[in-house]
């Protein structure tokens, strides 16, 4: 049997350019200013993030991998998934643990990675195409939120589906956005389908801040990369040396905020969207929220969206949580 590889492009040709323009215009004219974290991830930003995941301070990737190494067979046995859908798949490296377990269990026929980056998707899909004979790989170039209706409409594969949203990406959504996202995932699931969700857990603030402000300065470069994206794509004239990386724990909201602080009064021009932006000395622009969760909070959010928690796993140090939930 040979592997089947398909890539479906669900985004209009100008989707990313239009989205960037809209987000930059809305965020840079807001008070306070902000930019969505998805714009970190051009080719350079994705490379920087891969370096971040290997840093000693950045525990989430290692913690989630530890869990998957320990419980992937349990996930396979509980889900019996014929189709694995991964939202925001990126490099799909950790997903191989799930694929291996599901193939060992004899249930998996199809893997559907969903990612907004066609380049990352093609690289990951091609590697899986080579490494897993007999596995149908159906990549979808789409914003993971726009794709949410897809799994329920997709009748190409028989048997239950496992929708994986791992890597703690859900923490980048604000509470109302999380509620909407989880409800839309639930609406796309049929009886027998499952959601596998990765959530970073509340812990010592010093550990959390260090994970987003490493000594080597790689996270700072990653944070400033959003300015390079605006320079490259919108003709902006951000001077990266005049912005400082800030990572701050908000104990009330229980999330990490990444910000860029203006070092002095400055004016930035973005000719592609006909915008001039003034920054005050010390003014901060939020570039990412990364919410941290408590187990009972995860259960509440899943329940509110119409899920029933079936399994909960953590790493040995209880830094990270993986939950498996089905339709209630």
Secondary structure, DSSP 8 states (H G I E B T S, - for coil): ---EEEEEE-S-TTHHHHHHHHHHHHHHTSSS-B--GGGG-SHHHHHHHHHHHTSTT--HHHHHHHHHHHHHHHHHHHH--SEEEEET-TT-TTHHHHHHHHHHHT---EEEEEES-HHHHHHHHHHHHHHSTT-EEEEEES-TTTTTTHHHH--SS-S-EEEEE-TTGGGGS-HHHHHHHHHHHHHT--TT-EEEEEEEB---HHHHHHHTS-TTSHHHHHHHHHHHHHHHHH-----GGGEEEEEEEETTTTEEEEEEEESS-EEEEEGGGTEEEEE-TT-EEEEEEEE-B-HHHHHHHHHHTTEEEEEEEE-TTS-EEEEEEEE-
